[in-house]
Amino acid sequence: MWANVCCSKYSHSRVTSFKTHLKHNNDFSKLINAEDHLPSHMRFGRFLRTVRFLFMPISLLAIILNMDRNISYHKVEEFCHVRNECLSYCTNDNFPELNCEFQDVNLEYNGNKYDKFYIYSNPKVTHAEHLSDYDIDSLESNYDHCTKQLDLNPTYPFSEIEKDRQWRVHSCFESCKDPDVSLRDPAFTVDERPECDDGENKLENGILCLQPHNNECEIYVHQN
């Protein structure tokens, strides 16, 4: 601003010195330097100069914090964190076998396309022969936490921007689909899971969970 005034051919008579300009317009200079260039009744002491200096950053911070008060931001973070929890549980529960097998399965559920999964095997099935009842119960508590996500899938909110798409926060699905087409969840518009049977594809054998690092979670956008 000072350079613009200085270079103007019409304003040379009213151009202040650069030092005076800094005192008048630079926040740090106005904080440090005493206001001897102002009339006594307009001068601020050190305390008031500090308050004036902090007012703008505090105001901006308050605006940013107020923008983040929307409860939906925290809900999305909470829902998406379950993906990491389930992968961690699966890895710990199946150690040292490490049989959380990664699979590519195309699913589209309420407008969201997923294709990177892993199988979280039911510990009561995979470890029943060589673990005590206490150990099985401990493993099942982890597994049950993830199976509860199946009931939450239909309840997640829908996007405010894309009205036909649910929030992209799902964590796990059943590992197979019902052989009876009429009993299948209509929210699945693409479903390449195998049909449930009495062999490898038993419903109780495990669940199909999303790989957290290969499936983007919801990017929440609030519509005013």
Long-range contacts (C-beta under 8 A, 24 or more apart in sequence): 1-25, 27-53, 27-56, 28-53, 70-222, 72-157, 72-220, 72-222, 73-220, 75-157, 76-167, 76-169, 76-217, 76-218, 76-220, 79-156, 79-167, 79-169, 79-171, 79-217, 79-218, 80-169, 80-212, 80-217, 80-218, 82-146, 82-149, 82-171, 83-171, 83-209, 83-210, 83-211, 83-212, 83-215, 83-217, 84-212, 85-145, 85-146, 86-120, 86-145, 86-146, 86-149, 86-171, 86-172, 86-209, 87-118, 87-209, 87-211, 87-212, 89-120, 89-142, 89-143, 89-145, 89-146, 90-118, 90-120, 90-121, 90-146, 90-209, 92-142, 93-123, 93-127, 93-139, 93-142, 93-143, 94-121, 94-123, 94-126, 97-126, 99-126, 102-211, 103-208, 105-192, 105-193, 105-208, 106-190, 106-192, 107-173, 107-188, 107-190, 107-191, 107-192, 107-193, 108-188, 108-189, 108-190, 108-191, 109-153, 109-166, 109-170, 109-173, 109-187, 109-188, 109-189, 110-158, 110-164, 110-165, 110-166, 110-187, 111-159, 111-162, 111-164, 111-165, 111-166, 112-165, 112-166, 112-168, 112-170, 113-190, 114-170, 114-210, 114-215, 116-210, 116-211, 116-214, 116-215, 117-173, 117-208, 117-209, 117-210, 117-211, 118-208, 118-209, 118-211, 119-175, 119-206, 119-207, 119-208, 119-209, 120-146, 120-172, 120-206, 120-207, 120-208, 120-209, 121-205, 121-206, 122-204, 122-205, 122-206, 122-207, 125-204, 125-205, 125-206, 146-171, 146-172, 146-207, 146-209, 147-172, 147-207, 150-174, 150-207, 153-187, 154-185, 154-187, 159-218, 159-221, 160-221, 160-222, 160-223, 161-221, 161-223, 167-218, 167-220, 168-216, 168-217, 168-218, 169-217, 169-218, 170-210, 171-209, 171-210, 172-207, 172-208, 172-209, 172-210, 173-207, 173-208, 173-209, 174-203, 174-207, 174-208, 175-201, 175-203, 175-205, 175-206, 175-207, 175-208, 176-201, 176-202, 176-203
